[in-house]
Amino acid sequence: MLVPATGKATRSLILSRFKPHRGELRMKIVFVSNGPTEDAIGARIAQHLASGKEILALPLVGQGNAYVGIAQAILGPRKSMPSGGFLFGSWQNLLADLKAGFISMTLAQWRAARSLLVDAVIVVGDAYALTVGLLAAKGAPIFHVNPLVSTYYLENASFLELALVWGGSDFTPYERLLHRSVKAVFVRDLKSLERLKSLGVHHAYWYGSFAMDLLPPPERDLDPLVGEAPVMALIPGTRGDESFSLPLMLEASLRVPLTPVVAWAKAWNALPPLPGWQAQEEDAYTLRLTKAGKVAWVLRGSFSAILHRSVLALSTAGTASEQAAGLGIPIVGFPTPGPQYTRAFARRQKRLLGPALRLTEADPHRIAAEVLFLLNAQEAYVQASQEGKRRIGPPGGITGTAQHIRNQLENPEVS
């Protein structure tokens, strides 16, 4: 049964019928999210809320596969763009997406949102995603989960840098205007909560890190592969940068006294050319590489296991870098030609992570030098470790947000 938009008192009465213990009617909730990480956060929140409710998903970037098995329906067009969601990362990304049908895809998503009649909307993403969510809400309760904006992005940022990515770095007047129609706003870190409240959005909340909630327990024991050797995580990413960054990471690893272990998410045949490295497949999840007496491991489905064993990381990834920092692992990064970890993206991540991330040029000698510096400068290493934990924060963001939303949906008379 679909419930039309109504006045506040009438809606409170109607929503009270949808409490799980009443049973005969199911509340219909749609999740609007715009990115793979946002989809993952939305799917996890949906899992916490799913009992007695009908879950729909409207992913705005990519296929929305995180919702498979959780949402009763994933609304289309579910089309992936060449930029991987980084439309404004470069002119090349913008032109590629436009040629691939970005405008027609966007219009189809708006039509899908406008056609919905639901009891609640949960938006995971930026102000644009919130705009689409408001199209779907039509007066129904709407909640905004913003895992993108962080006040840390404002640190040492030039005027030009902020102008180019203002909406992803700060809570703009437009976003705060939209927040007037939102029941609650959930942010990614304590510093951002303090800023948003200072800007007048008093129904903002922070319960912990979304990114750290997404990190599962270690998937396997790495001791049979690496023994007691100190491990260096190689995190080339999954958005297209890996073909450029992984060969450089492996070359840099030849020059440092750590065992490199690559977190790989794709098929073996998707590995880029690795000059001089000899590959031997141990099993479907384990590949051994050797070169000049050095052994490197490429593992699938073992990201958390790798991080929990690592003393340092080389990374050209987004959320994965944040998770490494949140565990206290110092990171060395370098810019790629894109689509994600461009020079501008790397500088922006540096503002977020501060001393936890050391940026250098895309040269194996320079990368290795940064690793050796961290290994030999105890004060710098400790500072990097502590700052990463402080800036990312502890887990709890997803579970706390889900509990807050559940309480408000089941008690609509409580604002």
C-alpha positions in Angstrom: 0.0 0.0 0.0 1.4 3.4 -1.0 0.8 6.4 1.3 0.3 9.8 -0.2 1.9 12.9 1.3 -0.2 14.3 4.1 0.0 16.9 6.8 2.3 16.3 9.8 -0.4 15.1 12.2 -2.1 12.8 9.7 1.3 11.4 8.6 2.2 10.7 12.2 -1.0 8.7 12.6 -0.4 6.8 9.4 3.3 6.1 10.1 2.4 4.7 13.5 0.6 1.9 11.8 3.9 0.7 10.3 5.6 -0.3 13.5 7.1 -3.8 13.0 4.9 -5.4 15.7 1.7 -4.3 13.9 2.7 -6.4 10.9 -0.1 -6.1 8.3 1.4 -3.1 6.5 5.1 -2.6 5.5 6.8 0.7 5.4 8.4 1.4 2.1 11.8 3.1 2.2 13.9 4.2 -0.7 17.7 4.7 -0.5 19.2 7.3 -2.9 23.0 7.1 -3.2 25.6 8.4 -5.6 28.8 6.3 -5.5 30.1 2.8 -4.7 31.0 3.7 -1.1 27.7 5.5 -0.7 25.9 2.4 -2.0 27.8 0.3 0.5 26.9 2.6 3.4 23.3 2.7 2.3 23.1 -1.1 1.9 24.5 -1.6 5.5 21.9 0.9 6.9 19.2 -0.9 5.0 20.2 -4.2 6.5 19.7 -2.7 10.0 16.3 -1.3 9.0 15.0 -4.1 6.7 12.9 -6.1 9.2 9.2 -5.5 8.4 10.0 -2.9 5.7 10.2 -2.9 1.9 13.5 -1.5 0.8 14.0 0.1 -2.6 17.3 1.6 -4.0 18.0 4.3 -6.5 21.8 4.3 -7.2 22.8 7.4 -9.1 26.4 6.2 -10.0 27.1 2.8 -11.4 25.1 -0.4 -10.9 24.3 -0.2 -7.2 25.4 -3.8 -6.7 25.8 -3.3 -3.0 22.0 -3.4 -2.7 21.6 -6.8 -4.4 20.0 -9.2 -1.9 19.0 -6.4 0.4 16.6 -4.2 -1.6 13.5 -5.7 -3.1 14.0 -3.5 -6.2 17.0 -1.6 -7.5 15.7 1.2 -9.7 17.3 2.0 -13.0 18.8 2.8 -15.4 21.8 1.4 -13.4 24.3 2.6 -16.0 28.0 2.9 -15.4 29.8 6.0 -16.8 33.4 6.1 -18.0 34.4 8.5 -15.2 33.3 6.1 -12.5 31.4 8.9 -10.9 34.2 11.5 -11.1 32.4 13.5 -13.7 34.2 16.8 -12.8 37.6 15.2 -12.1 38.9 16.4 -15.5 37.6 17.7 -18.8 38.3 14.2 -20.2 36.0 12.6 -17.7 33.2 15.1 -18.4 33.4 14.7 -22.2 33.5 10.9 -21.9 30.4 10.8 -19.7 28.5 13.1 -21.9 29.3 11.0 -24.9 28.2 7.9 -23.0 24.7 9.3 -22.3 25.1 11.0 -19.0 22.3 13.5 -19.6 19.7 10.9 -20.7 20.7 8.7 -17.7 20.3 11.6 -15.3 16.8 12.4 -16.7 15.8 8.8 -16.3 16.9 8.8 -12.7 14.9 12.0 -12.0 11.8 10.4 -13.6 12.3 7.3 -11.4 12.5 9.5 -8.3 9.4 11.5 -9.2 7.4 8.3 -9.9 7.9 7.0 -6.4 5.4 7.1 -3.5 7.2 6.0 -0.4 7.0 6.4 3.4 10.6 7.5 3.9 13.7 8.4 1.9 17.3 7.9 3.1 19.9 9.8 1.0 23.6 8.7 1.2 25.7 11.2 -0.7 26.1 14.9 -1.5 23.7 17.8 -2.1 22.9 16.6 -5.6 21.8 13.2 -4.2 19.8 15.0 -1.6 18.1 17.0 -4.4 17.0 13.8 -6.1 15.9 12.4 -2.7 13.6 15.3 -2.2 12.0 14.6 -5.6 11.2 11.2 -4.3 10.1 12.2 -0.8 7.0 14.3 -1.7 6.6 15.3 1.9 7.7 11.9 3.4 10.4 11.9 6.1 13.8 12.2 4.6 17.2 11.6 6.2 20.6 12.8 4.8 23.8 10.7 5.4 26.7 12.7 4.1 29.9 10.6 4.1 31.7 13.0 1.6 32.0 16.5 3.2 34.6 16.9 5.8 35.7 20.2 7.5 39.3 18.8 7.3 39.1 19.5 3.5 39.2 23.2 4.3 42.6 23.0 5.9 45.3 24.8 3.9 43.1 24.9 0.8 43.6 27.6 -1.7 40.7 29.7 -3.0 40.9 27.9 -6.4 40.9 24.5 -4.8 37.8 25.3 -2.8 36.1 26.9 -5.7 36.5 23.7 -7.8 35.2 21.3 -5.2 33.4 23.5 -2.8 30.3 21.3 -2.6 32.5 18.3 -1.7 34.5 20.1 0.9 32.0 22.2 2.8 28.3 22.5 3.6 27.2 25.0 1.0 24.3 27.4 1.5 22.3 25.3 -1.0 22.9 22.1 1.0 21.9 23.8 4.3 18.8 25.1 2.6 17.8 21.6 1.7 18.5 20.5 5.3 15.5 22.5 6.4 13.4 19.7 4.8 15.4 16.9 6.4 14.6 15.1 9.7 18.2 14.5 10.5 21.7 14.9 9.0 24.5 12.5 9.7 28.1 13.5 9.1 31.4 11.6 8.9 33.6 13.2 11.7 33.3 15.2 14.8 34.9 18.3 13.3 32.3 18.4 10.6 29.5 18.0 13.1 30.8 21.0 15.0 31.0 23.1 11.8 27.5 22.1 10.6 25.9 23.0 14.0 27.8 26.3 14.0 26.2 27.0 10.6 22.7 26.6 12.1 21.9 22.9 11.3 21.1 21.8 14.8 19.6 18.4 13.8 23.0 17.1 12.7 24.5 14.0 14.4 27.8 12.1 14.4 28.1 8.5 15.7 31.4 7.5 14.3 33.2 6.7 11.1 31.1 5.2 8.2 34.3 4.0 6.5 35.5 2.0 9.5 32.1 0.3 9.8 32.6 -0.9 6.2 35.8 -2.6 7.1 35.1 -6.3 7.9 37.2 -8.6 10.2 40.3 -10.1 8.6 39.2 -12.5 5.9 42.2 -14.9 6.2 45.4 -15.6 8.1 48.4 -14.3 6.2 51.0 -16.1 8.3 51.3 -19.0 5.9 52.3 -16.5 3.2 54.4 -13.9 5.0 55.4 -15.5 8.3 56.6 -12.9 10.8 57.8 -10.5 8.1 56.5 -6.9 8.3 54.0 -6.2 5.6 53.4 -3.2 3.3 50.0 -3.0 1.9 49.8 -2.0 -1.8 46.4 -0.5 -2.5 46.2 0.6 -6.2 42.4 1.2 -6.1 39.6 -0.2 -8.3 38.5 2.8 -10.3 41.0 2.6 -13.2 44.1 4.1 -11.6 45.5 0.7 -10.8 46.9 0.1 -14.2 49.3 3.0 -13.7 50.0 2.8 -10.0 50.4 -0.9 -9.3 53.6 -1.3 -11.4 55.2 1.7 -9.7 54.2 0.4 -6.3 55.8 -3.0 -7.0 59.0 -1.4 -8.3 59.2 0.8 -5.2 58.8 -2.3 -3.0 62.0 -3.7 -4.4 63.9 -0.9 -2.5 62.3 -1.3 1.0 62.7 -4.0 3.7 59.0 -4.9 3.8 56.9 -7.7 2.2 54.5 -6.2 -0.3 51.0 -7.6 -0.4 48.6 -6.2 -3.0 44.9 -5.8 -2.3 43.3 -6.7 -5.6 39.6 -6.7 -6.3 39.4 -7.8 -9.9 40.2 -10.9 -11.9 43.8 -11.9 -12.5 43.5 -11.1 -16.2 42.7 -7.5 -15.2 46.2 -7.1 -13.8 48.3 -4.5 -15.8 51.6 -5.5 -17.3 54.2 -6.0 -14.5 57.6 -5.9 -16.3 60.1 -8.4 -14.9 57.8 -9.9 -12.3 57.1 -13.7 -12.6 53.6 -14.7 -11.6 52.4 -18.0 -10.2 48.8 -18.6 -9.2 48.6 -20.4 -5.9 44.8 -20.5 -5.8 41.8 -18.5 -7.0 42.6 -15.9 -4.3 46.4 -15.9 -4.2 49.0 -14.9 -6.7 52.7 -15.0 -6.1 55.0 -12.5 -7.8 58.8 -12.7 -7.8 61.5 -10.4 -9.1 65.2 -10.1 -8.2 64.7 -12.3 -5.2 61.8 -10.3 -3.9 58.4 -12.0 -3.3 55.2 -10.0 -3.5 51.7 -11.4 -3.0 48.5 -10.4 -4.8 45.4 -11.3 -2.9 41.8 -11.2 -3.8 39.1 -10.9 -1.1 41.6 -10.1 1.6 41.7 -6.3 2.0 41.0 -6.3 5.7 43.4 -9.1 6.4 46.1 -7.2 4.5 45.5 -3.9 6.4 45.5 -5.6 9.8 48.9 -7.1 9.1 50.5 -3.9 7.6 52.9 -1.4 9.1 52.7 0.9 6.1 50.7 1.3 2.9 51.2 2.6 -0.6 47.8 3.8 -1.8 46.1 5.5 -4.8 42.6 4.8 -3.5 39.8 6.8 -1.8 37.9 5.1 1.0 40.5 2.3 1.3 43.1 5.0 2.2 40.8 6.4 4.9 40.3 2.9 6.3 44.1 2.3 6.4 44.6 5.7 8.2 41.7 4.8 10.6 43.7 1.8 11.7 46.8 3.9 12.3 48.7 2.8 9.2 50.8 5.6 7.7 50.3 6.0 3.9 52.4 7.0 1.0 50.5 8.2 -2.1 51.3 9.7 -5.5 49.1 11.1 -8.3 48.0 9.1 -11.3 46.5 10.2 -14.6 43.1 9.3 -13.2 40.3 8.9 -13.3 40.2 9.1 -9.5 43.6 9.7 -7.9 44.6 12.8 -9.9 46.9 15.4 -8.5 43.9 17.5 -7.3 42.3 14.4 -5.6 45.6 13.5 -4.0 46.0 17.0 -2.6 42.4 17.0 -1.3 43.0 13.7 0.4 46.1 15.1 2.0 44.1 17.8 3.6 41.7 15.2 4.9 44.3 12.9 6.3 47.0 15.4 7.2 50.3 13.8 8.5 48.8 10.3 8.0 49.4 10.7 4.2 52.7 11.6 2.7 52.5 12.6 -1.0 55.3 12.3 -3.5 55.8 12.0 -7.2 54.9 9.0 -9.3 58.5 7.6 -9.3 59.5 4.4 -7.6 62.7 5.9 -6.1 60.8 8.8 -4.6 58.1 6.5 -3.3 60.7 4.2 -1.7 62.4 7.2 -0.1 59.2 8.2 1.6 58.7 4.7 2.9 62.3 4.5 4.3 61.8 8.0 5.9 58.8 6.7 7.8 60.5 3.5 8.8 63.5 5.4 10.2 61.8 8.5 11.7 59.9 7.2 14.7 58.4 10.6 15.6 57.0 11.1 12.1 55.7 7.5 12.0 53.9 7.9 15.3 52.4 11.2 14.4 51.1 9.8 11.1 49.6 6.8 12.9 47.9 8.9 15.6 46.6 11.6 13.2 45.0 9.0 11.0 43.1 7.5 13.9 42.0 10.9 15.2 40.8 12.3 11.9 38.9 9.2 10.7 37.5 8.4 14.1 36.2 5.2 15.6 33.6 2.9 14.0 30.0 3.4 14.8 28.7 5.7 12.1 26.5 3.2 10.3 25.1 1.5 13.3 24.4 4.7 15.2 22.8 6.3 12.1 20.5 3.3 11.5 19.4 3.2 15.1 18.6 6.9 15.1 16.6 6.6 11.9 14.7 3.5 13.2 13.8 5.4 16.3 12.4 8.4 14.4 10.5 6.2 11.9 8.9 4.2 14.7 8.2 7.2 16.8 7.2 9.9 14.2 5.7 12.2 16.9 9.3 12.7 18.3 11.2 15.3 16.3 
